[in-house]
C-alpha cells in the first residue's frame, strides 16, 4: 500500500526558499514544509494544511513540480512537491498535531541557494541545484513570491 505525502516550495521576495528543520534519529534535516496526506484528503488540501500547521502561513498551492516515488525498507511512498504562494499569516514555527509531545520541528528559516549549499542534510537533494533552475525557468515564478 502506498503512503502519500506533500512538500511545498515557498519563496520570499529575495527568492530564498522556506525550509523547516526537523530532528530525526539524532540528526537535523532541513526540508520544505509538508507532511502526510490524511484519509479523505487530496494532496493540494494536505499541502495547505501542512504548511499552516508547520509555518503559520496560509498558501495558495500552485503547480506540481515533482512526483517522487520510493520503495524501501520503510515501505512504498510518494511525495508530491508543489510551488506555493503565501496569501496570509506570518512565518512562525508550528507543530505536528499528530505527534503530541514528541515534536520534531525545531526551526523555520528562508535560505538562499548559497546557504542551502552549506547545509549538511537537506531533503530532497533537488533543493541544492535543480529547484533553482526550475524557479528561474518558470514564467509564473513571480506569482509565487511574497508580496
Secondary structure, DSSP 8 states (H G I E B T S, - for coil): -EEEEEEEEEB-TT--EEEEEEEETTEEEEE-SEEE--TT--HHHHHHHHHHHHHSEEEEEEEEEEEEEEEETTEEEEEEEEEEEEEEE-------GGGTT---EEEEEEE-HHHHHT-SSEESGGGGTHHHHHHHH-GGGGGGB--
